[in-house]
Amino acid sequence: MTQNPLIKSYQDIFNRLSKAVSQGEKISLKFWEDVESQLIQLEHYTEQDASRLVQSIQRDLSETRQVLFDAGQAIEHWLEWDMQVVEEELSNWVKIVADPSTVDWLFLKQQWEQSTQYQTGDSIGIGKIHCIRCGQLITFSHTSIIPECPHCQGKDFQREPIF
């Protein structure tokens, strides 16, 4: 089975981000501009598609950071998830968001405030979303492309708190 190019690009960008953070690189607006430029030039994405993919990753990063910040003692609820599936993915996200100095958080905060909803076709990391139209809950245990709601074919979703 061939992997969806959007998911592959999402994972490639995430790996690049993880490597940059591990090497102590500051993740700034320039980093994201370079990623978008690479998507356009090397992978032949349109400007809109490249921007949408980068915004999906930024939104997932911001949400992960917010969840970690707000989590407190609620970690026991997280354990309902299959930890074997989630452990490696979460570990990578935590490495990136644990040190606020490594990411230009003002930029991510702005992106978060502008874009809190997901739509069919968006890429998403691990987590849960619910359909705005009918409330149907959809769970993702790995990077995926958001499908239409299986219950009502809705296309607009809101992320659920992880904890």
C-alpha positions in Angstrom: 0.0 0.0 0.0 1.4 3.4 -1.0 1.5 6.0 1.8 -0.5 9.2 1.3 2.0 12.0 0.1 0.5 14.5 2.6 1.0 12.1 5.5 4.6 11.4 4.3 5.3 15.1 4.1 3.8 15.7 7.5 6.0 13.0 9.0 9.1 14.3 7.1 8.6 17.8 8.4 8.0 16.5 11.9 11.3 14.5 11.7 13.1 17.6 10.5 11.6 19.6 13.3 12.6 16.9 15.9 16.1 16.8 14.6 16.5 20.5 14.6 15.3 20.7 18.2 17.6 17.9 19.3 20.5 19.8 17.8 19.5 23.0 19.7 18.2 24.9 16.8 15.7 27.7 17.6 12.5 27.1 15.7 11.5 30.5 14.4 9.4 31.9 11.6 12.3 31.4 9.2 12.3 27.7 10.0 8.7 27.5 8.9 9.2 29.6 5.9 12.1 27.3 4.8 9.8 24.3 5.3 7.1 25.9 3.1 9.6 26.9 0.5 11.0 23.3 0.4 7.4 21.9 0.0 6.8 24.2 -2.9 10.1 23.8 -4.7 11.1 20.2 -4.1 7.7 18.5 -3.5 5.7 20.6 -5.9 3.0 21.7 -3.4 1.0 24.8 -4.2 1.6 27.7 -1.8 -1.8 27.1 -0.3 -1.3 23.4 0.3 2.2 24.0 1.7 0.9 26.6 4.0 -2.0 24.4 5.1 0.3 21.5 5.9 2.7 23.7 7.9 -0.2 25.2 9.8 -1.5 21.7 10.6 1.9 20.8 12.2 2.0 24.2 14.0 -1.5 23.7 15.3 -0.7 20.2 16.5 2.5 21.5 18.3 0.6 24.3 19.9 -2.1 22.0 21.1 0.4 19.5 22.4 2.2 22.2 24.4 -1.1 23.5 25.7 -2.2 20.0 26.8 1.2 19.5 28.6 0.8 22.8 30.3 -2.8 22.2 31.4 -2.4 18.5 32.2 -1.5 18.6 35.8 -2.6 15.5 37.5 -4.9 14.3 34.7 -2.3 11.9 33.3 -4.3 8.9 34.4 -7.0 9.6 31.8 -4.3 9.5 29.1 -3.6 5.9 30.2 -6.8 4.8 28.6 -5.0 5.0 25.3 -2.9 2.2 24.0 0.4 3.3 25.3 2.4 1.2 23.0 0.9 3.0 20.0 1.2 6.5 21.6 4.5 6.3 23.5 6.9 7.0 20.7 4.8 9.7 19.0 4.2 11.5 22.3 7.8 11.3 23.3 8.8 13.0 20.1 6.2 15.8 20.6 7.3 16.3 24.2 10.9 16.7 23.2 9.9 19.5 20.8 7.4 21.4 23.1 9.0 20.8 26.5 11.4 23.7 26.1 9.5 26.9 25.2 12.8 28.6 24.2 13.2 26.2 21.2 10.1 27.3 19.4 8.8 30.8 18.5 5.7 30.4 20.8 4.3 33.8 19.9 4.1 32.7 16.3 2.5 29.4 17.3 0.1 31.1 19.6 -1.1 33.3 16.8 -1.5 30.3 14.6 -3.4 28.5 17.3 -5.8 31.4 17.9 -6.5 31.7 14.1 -7.0 28.0 13.5 -8.6 25.9 16.2 -10.9 23.9 13.9 -10.0 21.0 11.6 -11.6 20.1 8.3 -11.8 17.0 6.2 -8.6 16.7 4.3 -6.4 18.3 7.0 -3.5 16.3 8.4 -3.5 15.6 12.1 -1.3 13.9 14.6 -2.4 11.7 17.5 -5.6 12.8 19.3 -9.3 13.0 19.2 -11.7 15.3 17.3 -15.4 15.6 17.3 -17.7 16.5 14.4 -19.2 20.0 14.8 -22.4 18.9 13.2 -23.3 15.7 15.1 -20.7 15.3 17.9 -19.3 12.0 16.6 -15.8 11.4 18.1 -12.9 10.2 15.9 -9.7 9.0 17.5 -6.3 9.1 15.7 -3.4 6.9 17.0 -0.9 8.1 14.3 -0.6 10.9 11.7 -3.6 10.7 9.5 -5.8 12.7 7.0 -9.1 13.7 8.5 -12.0 11.9 6.7 -15.6 13.0 6.5 -17.6 12.2 9.7 -18.5 8.5 9.4 -21.9 9.3 11.0 -23.2 12.4 9.2 -20.5 13.1 6.5 -19.7 16.4 8.2 -16.5 18.1 7.3 -15.8 20.4 10.3 -14.2 19.2 13.5 -12.9 20.4 16.9 -10.1 18.8 18.7 -10.9 17.2 22.0 -8.7 17.6 25.1 -6.3 14.7 25.4 -6.7 14.5 29.1 
